[in-house]
Structures are given as C-alpha cells and as structure tokens.
Amino acid sequence: QVHLVESGGGLVQAGDSLRLSCAASGRSLESFVMGWFRQAPGKETEFVAAIRWSGGTTHYADSVKGRFTISRDNAENAVYLQMNSLKPEDTAVYYCAADLGTSAQTMGAMGTADYWGQGTQVTVSS
C-alpha cells in the first residue's frame, strides 16, 4: 500500500509559478512510476507528467511540456511538480499518483495508476 499526500496548491495569477509536493509513505518506491494528473471542472482526468523512480526517466503531456518539471527526492520519498508560466487553463485539481508500471510513457499512454492522493486545487486567474 502506498499513501500519497499532495500539498502546495493555491491561487496564482497567469504567468506565475507554483510548486506542488507529494509525500509518499507505506513502501519503497523503487519499482514505481510516479505521476501527476489533473481534473478541471466538467472535464475528464488528464495526465500531466510522470517520472520513473528508478532512473528518473520523465514524460510530459504536450500541454505542459517546457513549462512544468517533475522531479523526485529519494531521501524525502517525495515527488514534485514545478509549474512555471501558468495559464488559466491549468486550473484544476492536481492529483499525485503511483503505479507499478514499466515506464513514465506507459503511465501517460494508459492514464491509470494503482494509488492516488486526495488532490490539491490550483487556480490560475487571468
């Protein structure tokens, strides 16, 4: 079992930056792919970014490529999402996810995960 807790959401203006954190506990993440998803009001859950814990290979949705950066901290057992140049269309609830998958690309393609956090709200005003 993996327990995920997100933090760092908030209200910002377009062009601002925000850093989301995801604290993981319960078991070693060595075999996991960690990711971020988001869900805007009235829309389906959307893949944002993923990182394979072992090796650090990353994968991003086209909509955030070049603006968002996913990273992990082995010592803290945490995953981060640095979001720069935020746009109003980035407004959503952001969820941290963990999957016993094979690659970050697979998480992006499948859009699924074994474990989910409770979500943190990000609101970008224009």
C-alpha positions, -999 to +999 in steps of 0.1 A: +000+000+000+012+035-009-002+066+008+001+099-011-004+134+003-003+164-020+004+200-010+013+233-025-018+242-044-032+277-043-045+308-062-020+325-085-020+348-115-013+339-151+025+338-156+032+329-120+049+297-108+038+271-082+054+240-069+034+210-059+047+184-035+036+148-030+048+129+001+047+092-002+047+066+025+040+029+030+066+011+009+096+016-012+090+035-044+119+018-062+096-001-086+071+026-091+063+052-117+051+084-100+029+109-118+007+139-117-028+141-132-053+169-131-090+174-134-106+207-144-143+213-137-165+194-161-136+176-177-121+142-175-089+135-156-059+144-177-023+131-175+003+158-168+037+143-161+054+112-148+088+100-136+101+065-131+115+064-096+144+042-107+165+060-133+144+092-133+131+090-168+103+116-173+074+121-197+051+151-201+018+159-217+022+182-247+002+209-230+027+213-202+060+204-219+086+232-214+066+248-186+063+220-160+091+199-145+086+167-125+113+155-101+118+132-071+137+132-039+149+098-028+158+110+007+124+127+013+104+100-006+087+128-024+077+139-059+074+175-070+058+193-099+074+227-107+049+247-127+061+278-145+043+302-168+009+291-155-021+297-176-058+299-167-063+266-185-040+250-160-067+255-133-077+221-119-074+197-090-040+181-092-035+145-081-004+126-073-004+090-084+018+059-081+018+030-104+037-003-106+042+003-142+071-001-165+077+034-177+067+071-175+055+069-211+032+040-202+016+060-174+009+088-199-005+065-225-027+044-202-037+073-179-041+049-149-024+044-116-026+020-087-026+046-059-039+082-058-037+111-035-066+133-024-057+162-047-048+198-043-065+227-060-046+250-084-064+281-096-048+305-121-065+338-126-062+358-158 
